[in-house]
Amino acid sequence: MSYLKFIFHPQVSSPFSGNKKIEDFIIKAARYGYRVETIPLKEKGLEKSLESLFPETAAIVVAGGDGSLNWVVNTLLKKNEHHPPVGILPWGTSNDFAEVLSGRVDYSPDDLLSAIKNGQLQKVDLGCVNGERYFLNVAGAGLLVDVAHKTSSTFKQRMGMLAYYLEGARSFPAYKPFNLRIRFPGGREKKAEVYLFLVLNGRGAGGFRCLAPNASLDDGLMDLLIFKNLGGIPGLLPLFPRIMKGLHLDDPRVEYYQGKEFSIDGPLGLDTDIDGETGPPFPLSIIVHPKKMQFFSPGRPG
């Protein structure tokens, strides 16, 4: 019998909390011929569990959001380079990578199990920060990042993505821009006063689906977006409808670059973000690792 290693965030879904999601997944997996090993994300033995996998392990399934997935991916690449492909059940507050990968987040456990059974795989680029921390979807700092870090876990659990928007509405008027310096290969530099920068692997982040309309998970490039301070917050707010439609790249408040590496420096004490989790302090050295991992993608032909 083949195995699925099922890693879940306890705050998202617990088999002991009355939530039936995991129990239902185990029953459905058995119908596909899989035996499921369940492990809470915060369990102390998780790292050791990922070091030695059953030879019959068909997939590592992560049930959670972008932050949970990032933790599992970084642990896998540190502990076990030769690992099975990863499947995602997008049960977190923010599921941007799952949506970019599969085109939607409303797919069912049956859809994922079918993708595993049929070998529906996609090789995906990964970004790497300072040579030690990988990200799947986005790294950045500034306005939206600050909002994400200030939003409490309890509020996110209760309100979902709406919690971010409510916190954002409260924080926007008082937010201050910061100085950013970017170095490109070849020695070229860019300096700007900005509200936000994002280095994206996929097209969307933070619930905005068209932040980088030209991005692809497997093109060997990262997409850098800089939102400049032109007219303060009042000057930035009219940009949001254009962002929702993917029409912002030619706006004077936005600068856009594609590349294989960027060196980015900002103020000390400003939080950075990697896939929804706190990142390292500045300066950041970001490079792309083309097609570094394989993921099961529901809806993608085998």
Secondary structure, 3 states (H helix, E strand, C coil): CEEEEEEECCCCCCCCCCCCHHHHHHHHHHHCCEEEEEEECCCCCHHHHHHCCCCCEEEEEEEECHHHHHHHHHHHHHHCCCCCCEEEEECCCCCHHHHHHHCCCCCCHHHHHHHHHHCCEEEEEEEEECCCEEECCEEEEEHHHHHHHHCCHHHHHHHCCHHHHHHHHHHHHHCCCEEEEEECCCCCEEEEEEEEEEEECCCCECCECCCCCCCCCCCCCEEEEEEECCCHHHHHCCHHHHHHHCCCCCCCCEEEEEECEEEEECCCCCCEEECCEECCCCCEEEEEEEEEEEEECCCCCC
